[in-house]
Amino acid sequence: MSIPAKIIELDIAIIGGGSSGMALATRLNGLSATVFEPKTAAERDCCWAFWAHPPQLKEFSQSIQGSWDRWRIIDHNDEIIHHSNQYRYTCLSAKKHLEHCETNLKKSTSLVRSPVENLVPKGNGGQFNANGQRYSAKTIYDSRPPTMGENSLRQHFLGWEISLKEPMENADIATLMDFRVDQSRGLHFIYVLPYSDRHLLVESTMISTHLEDKGWYRNAITGWLAEHNIQVKSQLREEYGVISMATEQPYNPEVNNIGANGGAVRLSSGYAFSTIQRQMAELAQSINAGQRNVPKPFSRLLMFMDKVFNRALNAQPDQGVSFFMATAKALNAEQFSLFMLGDAGFLEWAKVMQAMPKWPFIKSALSQIFSHD
């Protein structure tokens, strides 16, 4: 393919118009920026979930699908229900959120509906092709997903948004993990968000190094629905995703990486939306002040603890259910929210460590220390 002769000069290029790219683009004040995103908001539709406090509920009100002040984790022996007055477990429609962001881009920020190709980094920026043009940007922020290792630990899921024939029970509770399903292939749970008593999202989620055929997840969902006597009226959409739970190589390590590509996914849980929003708010504030370096999304201590947890999970996958149940049981609703958001303090960590089986985590901690990872 020939390279266009004319080069369009840019100040800031944002590669990818997902949660991180748009979070950054909408926060830039008076600076010239261009977002490159080949997919429409509808093509990127999925559920983005996080624990929201009241200001966030207001900020994202236009795209909230559902919000719950009670959530639960359950296995064959126990059910842990958290009820919070400070945080609500919240699900956003990615489609609605991205459409809102695109509509509210400032005049100095443009959107090019095209992928980026032939990127040649130079300093903080570089040159690349997009939409038949050659561009040169002073600063590039790349949010394209990182490359996943073939045998790395991953959270992978398939979900259905469905309407029901009859009202379901406990529609005011979000089920984060229902472990009463097949555990033979890895840590497996059903995730259920009731948007109303006749409308819900239900996902079959696995944490393992091996992806399953899509039919396997669908059969798990069908079996769970039948076991709970939930009859489907219609399937509204299906979503599928894979989230790395290991430190992965950025899409292009020679440029500024943001979002999941910049390590903003919580390794022990897969949650990222809140971290991405915080990271992009800090980055935008820095850019507006004349600095363009990407802030680190997590502390070194949190990254170390998450890696220790995942090593223990990899070493003893049959103990995964007890690890998550112990974490939920050790913390109250507010503490659990902070822990999952990556904002836990010494008290929360002390409670979690006290609840965990000691020897597996000591071995994992020692392995992590000497791994140089």
Legacy VTK file of the C-alpha trace (Angstrom):
# vtk DataFile Version 3.0
C-alpha trace
ASCII
DATASET POLYDATA
POINTS 373 float
0.000 0.000 0.000
1.411 3.397 -0.997
2.005 6.038 1.660
0.101 9.328 1.105
2.422 12.216 0.184
0.574 14.861 2.204
1.130 14.762 5.960
-1.507 16.232 8.287
0.062 17.723 11.413
-1.643 17.027 14.770
-0.931 18.144 18.308
-2.497 15.184 20.173
-3.593 11.880 18.597
-5.695 9.490 20.685
-5.761 5.996 19.200
-8.980 4.259 20.228
-12.304 5.823 21.178
-13.336 3.457 23.970
-13.650 4.246 27.673
-10.100 5.594 28.105
-9.772 7.397 24.774
-13.080 9.196 25.179
-12.502 9.886 28.883
-9.325 11.724 27.910
-10.737 13.450 24.825
-13.742 14.926 26.640
-11.550 16.387 29.400
-9.073 18.341 27.259
-9.562 22.112 27.439
-8.784 24.220 24.392
-6.212 21.784 23.021
-6.293 20.373 19.503
-6.816 16.599 19.587
-8.005 13.908 17.188
-9.494 10.551 18.192
-9.098 7.611 15.792
-11.746 4.917 16.297
-12.963 2.567 13.528
-16.032 1.208 15.371
-19.267 3.014 16.153
-20.578 3.200 19.711
-23.233 0.606 18.826
-20.544 -1.812 17.616
-18.720 -1.468 20.950
-21.812 -2.014 23.118
-21.326 -3.988 26.322
-21.761 -3.602 30.073
-19.193 -1.556 32.030
-19.599 -2.053 35.778
-18.101 -0.337 38.811
-18.899 0.803 42.352
-20.212 4.355 42.037
-20.506 7.046 44.674
-23.207 9.773 44.367
-21.218 12.251 42.195
-20.477 9.475 39.696
-24.123 8.436 39.591
-24.900 12.002 38.544
-21.989 12.222 36.098
-22.944 9.036 34.248
-26.729 9.204 34.697
-27.400 9.355 30.940
-25.891 5.891 30.358
-26.716 3.920 33.521
-28.478 0.638 32.783
-28.891 -0.409 36.400
-27.693 0.435 39.901
-27.912 -1.597 43.111
-27.128 -0.855 46.756
-27.107 -4.600 47.483
-24.938 -7.261 45.875
-24.098 -10.852 46.712
-21.539 -13.623 46.276
-22.796 -17.177 46.744
-21.582 -20.770 46.705
-23.071 -24.103 47.784
-22.369 -23.402 51.462
-22.843 -19.678 52.002
-24.404 -16.478 50.706
-22.792 -13.127 51.431
-24.976 -10.062 50.853
-23.512 -6.566 51.106
-25.704 -3.483 51.569
-24.028 -0.103 51.136
-25.203 3.426 51.889
-22.151 4.968 50.182
-21.636 2.969 46.985
-23.924 1.470 44.384
-22.858 -1.324 42.081
-23.533 0.294 38.720
-23.716 -0.925 35.138
-23.268 1.472 32.234
-24.277 0.917 28.643
-21.036 1.359 26.687
-23.091 2.391 23.657
-24.942 5.171 25.492
-21.814 6.354 27.281
-19.677 6.540 24.137
-22.458 8.249 22.176
-22.733 10.836 24.958
-18.960 11.371 24.910
-18.850 11.740 21.128
-21.696 14.255 21.219
-19.917 16.298 23.887
-16.463 16.517 22.297
-15.193 20.083 22.289
-14.822 21.939 18.982
-11.048 21.563 19.161
-11.370 17.743 19.281
-12.299 15.739 16.192
-13.199 12.083 15.604
-11.884 10.080 12.644
-13.771 6.820 12.081
-10.761 4.796 10.986
-8.110 2.456 12.402
-4.500 3.568 12.732
-1.897 1.742 10.632
1.847 1.903 9.953
2.630 3.726 13.187
6.244 4.929 13.405
6.901 6.330 16.914
9.111 9.372 17.396
9.596 10.850 20.847
6.168 11.278 22.476
4.477 11.146 19.073
5.058 9.765 15.612
3.602 9.251 12.160
0.851 6.897 11.004
-1.789 6.264 8.351
-5.553 6.515 8.855
-8.474 6.925 6.493
-6.184 7.200 3.465
-4.142 10.010 5.007
-0.692 10.275 6.573
-0.599 11.967 9.980
2.174 13.290 12.194
1.340 13.873 15.875
3.445 15.618 18.525
1.940 13.373 21.211
0.223 9.982 20.836
-1.897 8.183 23.444
-2.642 4.592 22.446
-5.570 2.738 24.053
-5.670 -0.323 21.788
-5.845 -3.568 23.831
-2.516 -5.106 24.871
-1.275 -8.348 23.395
-2.251 -11.312 25.588
0.115 -14.156 26.320
-1.052 -17.539 25.048
-1.059 -19.151 28.509
-1.720 -16.116 30.685
-4.530 -16.057 33.248
-7.661 -14.515 31.742
-11.209 -13.692 32.694
-13.444 -14.658 29.781
-17.202 -14.460 29.549
-20.281 -14.609 27.389
-23.488 -12.867 28.413
-27.080 -12.460 27.349
-29.306 -9.478 27.882
-32.794 -10.969 28.064
-36.411 -10.165 28.815
-38.419 -12.612 30.938
-41.856 -14.125 30.694
-42.489 -13.817 34.442
-41.060 -11.543 37.160
-37.941 -12.875 38.898
-37.246 -12.820 42.628
-34.634 -10.589 44.290
-34.499 -8.143 41.405
-33.012 -5.553 43.764
-29.803 -7.562 44.278
-26.882 -7.808 41.832
-25.313 -11.279 41.857
-21.597 -10.711 41.299
-20.582 -14.353 41.594
-22.750 -17.457 41.804
-20.294 -20.336 42.097
-22.975 -23.074 42.099
-21.970 -24.152 38.594
-19.463 -26.484 36.910
-15.967 -25.856 38.345
-14.186 -28.610 36.388
-12.479 -26.344 33.808
-11.404 -23.456 36.023
-12.973 -20.894 38.338
-16.491 -20.471 36.975
-19.395 -18.313 38.098
-22.665 -16.827 36.877
-22.992 -13.027 36.993
-26.516 -11.551 37.080
-27.615 -7.921 36.870
-31.414 -7.461 37.089
-32.259 -4.172 35.367
-35.844 -4.878 36.461
-37.778 -7.970 37.541
-38.336 -8.825 33.836
-35.084 -7.601 32.282
-31.593 -8.817 33.147
-28.037 -9.418 32.039
-26.722 -12.906 32.814
-23.154 -13.975 32.054
-21.156 -17.160 32.323
-17.659 -16.123 33.439
-14.475 -18.163 33.684
-11.081 -17.369 35.186
-8.535 -19.703 33.615
-5.762 -19.859 31.026
-7.938 -21.655 28.443
-10.824 -20.129 26.491
-13.950 -22.217 25.946
-16.130 -22.571 22.870
-18.976 -20.063 22.958
-21.468 -22.909 23.126
-20.037 -23.907 26.509
-20.886 -20.523 28.066
-24.328 -20.549 26.454
-25.059 -23.984 27.887
-23.995 -22.771 31.329
-26.371 -19.800 31.106
-29.227 -21.989 29.865
-28.651 -24.444 32.698
-28.564 -21.713 35.346
-31.783 -20.147 34.047
-33.547 -23.534 34.032
-32.344 -24.346 37.540
-33.813 -21.068 38.807
-37.019 -21.494 36.786
-36.377 -18.287 34.832
-38.107 -18.395 31.448
-36.745 -16.263 28.620
-39.208 -14.215 26.579
-36.594 -12.845 24.179
-32.829 -12.458 23.877
-31.987 -8.818 23.258
-28.260 -9.094 22.620
-25.161 -11.187 23.320
-21.768 -9.960 24.471
-18.434 -11.742 24.664
-15.157 -10.618 26.152
-11.691 -11.626 27.320
-9.832 -9.642 30.001
-6.206 -10.339 30.811
-5.414 -10.953 34.479
-1.651 -10.841 33.888
0.851 -8.108 33.113
0.811 -7.955 29.326
2.915 -6.313 26.626
1.382 -2.990 25.458
0.120 -2.854 21.884
3.082 -0.593 21.066
5.477 -0.052 23.989
7.229 2.863 22.220
4.314 5.303 22.651
2.230 6.577 25.588
-0.211 3.815 26.546
-3.487 4.451 28.366
-6.446 2.468 29.701
-6.162 -1.312 29.567
-3.162 -0.830 27.266
-1.577 1.218 30.046
-2.195 -1.313 32.812
-5.470 0.122 34.169
-7.221 -3.263 34.526
-7.245 -4.600 38.081
-5.333 -7.890 37.718
-7.170 -9.753 40.479
-10.693 -8.796 39.404
-10.810 -7.483 35.830
-12.490 -4.213 36.892
-11.177 -1.168 35.040
-13.783 1.553 34.432
-13.238 3.564 37.635
-9.464 3.316 37.364
-9.568 4.455 33.734
-11.734 7.450 34.611
-9.385 8.459 37.415
-6.250 7.926 35.314
-7.641 9.940 32.389
-8.825 12.762 34.677
-5.300 13.017 36.127
-3.739 12.837 32.660
-6.047 15.521 31.243
-5.275 17.787 34.191
-1.569 17.238 33.572
-1.893 17.906 29.830
-3.904 21.060 30.454
-1.070 22.183 32.760
1.576 21.526 30.097
2.790 18.040 31.101
2.027 14.956 28.977
3.283 11.944 30.945
0.724 9.210 31.738
0.203 8.663 35.502
0.540 5.153 36.899
-2.927 3.608 37.454
-1.996 1.587 40.571
0.534 1.664 43.370
3.423 -0.799 43.276
2.079 -2.428 46.450
-1.352 -3.040 44.904
0.209 -4.503 41.760
2.356 -6.806 43.895
-0.615 -8.001 45.977
-2.743 -8.620 42.879
0.054 -10.678 41.312
0.413 -12.686 44.529
-3.343 -13.377 44.524
-3.262 -14.525 40.892
-0.240 -16.748 41.480
-2.110 -18.428 44.336
-5.165 -18.819 42.097
-3.067 -20.330 39.312
-1.287 -22.700 41.706
-4.498 -23.871 43.430
-7.449 -23.281 41.074
-9.619 -25.590 43.187
-9.304 -23.038 46.019
-10.498 -20.101 43.905
-14.061 -20.149 45.226
-12.875 -20.099 48.832
-10.462 -17.209 48.061
-13.252 -14.989 46.728
-15.759 -16.038 49.382
-13.220 -15.312 52.127
-12.541 -11.842 50.703
-16.246 -10.967 50.576
-16.864 -12.327 54.062
-13.932 -10.437 55.624
-15.118 -6.994 54.503
-18.265 -4.936 54.929
-19.951 -3.327 51.915
-17.954 -0.080 51.964
-14.653 -1.888 52.530
-15.432 -4.384 49.771
-16.198 -1.515 47.373
-12.908 0.206 48.173
-11.042 -3.086 47.817
-12.517 -3.816 44.390
-11.896 -0.233 43.238
-8.221 -0.527 44.164
-8.573 2.089 46.921
-8.267 -0.208 49.942
-6.120 0.930 52.843
-4.134 -1.004 55.413
-7.251 -2.021 57.383
-8.970 -3.626 54.380
-5.818 -5.429 53.283
-5.176 -6.665 56.822
-8.685 -8.122 57.020
-8.349 -9.861 53.654
-4.927 -11.306 54.470
-6.180 -12.517 57.845
-9.057 -14.344 56.120
-6.897 -16.074 53.521
-5.174 -19.470 53.895
-1.658 -18.485 54.912
0.704 -21.017 53.310
-0.512 -20.736 49.673
-0.158 -16.949 49.832
3.240 -17.064 51.527
4.497 -19.338 48.737
2.942 -17.080 46.091
4.460 -13.972 47.683
7.925 -15.549 47.756
7.558 -16.700 44.137
6.488 -13.208 43.110
9.414 -11.581 44.928
11.926 -13.747 43.096
10.159 -13.670 39.725
11.397 -10.140 38.805
7.965 -9.577 37.226
LINES 1 374
373 0 1 2 3 4 5 6 7 8 9 10 11 12 13 14 15 16 17 18 19 20 21 22 23 24 25 26 27 28 29 30 31 32 33 34 35 36 37 38 39 40 41 42 43 44 45 46 47 48 49 50 51 52 53 54 55 56 57 58 59 60 61 62 63 64 65 66 67 68 69 70 71 72 73 74 75 76 77 78 79 80 81 82 83 84 85 86 87 88 89 90 91 92 93 94 95 96 97 98 99 100 101 102 103 104 105 106 107 108 109 110 111 112 113 114 115 116 117 118 119 120 121 122 123 124 125 126 127 128 129 130 131 132 133 134 135 136 137 138 139 140 141 142 143 144 145 146 147 148 149 150 151 152 153 154 155 156 157 158 159 160 161 162 163 164 165 166 167 168 169 170 171 172 173 174 175 176 177 178 179 180 181 182 183 184 185 186 187 188 189 190 191 192 193 194 195 196 197 198 199 200 201 202 203 204 205 206 207 208 209 210 211 212 213 214 215 216 217 218 219 220 221 222 223 224 225 226 227 228 229 230 231 232 233 234 235 236 237 238 239 240 241 242 243 244 245 246 247 248 249 250 251 252 253 254 255 256 257 258 259 260 261 262 263 264 265 266 267 268 269 270 271 272 273 274 275 276 277 278 279 280 281 282 283 284 285 286 287 288 289 290 291 292 293 294 295 296 297 298 299 300 301 302 303 304 305 306 307 308 309 310 311 312 313 314 315 316 317 318 319 320 321 322 323 324 325 326 327 328 329 330 331 332 333 334 335 336 337 338 339 340 341 342 343 344 345 346 347 348 349 350 351 352 353 354 355 356 357 358 359 360 361 362 363 364 365 366 367 368 369 370 371 372
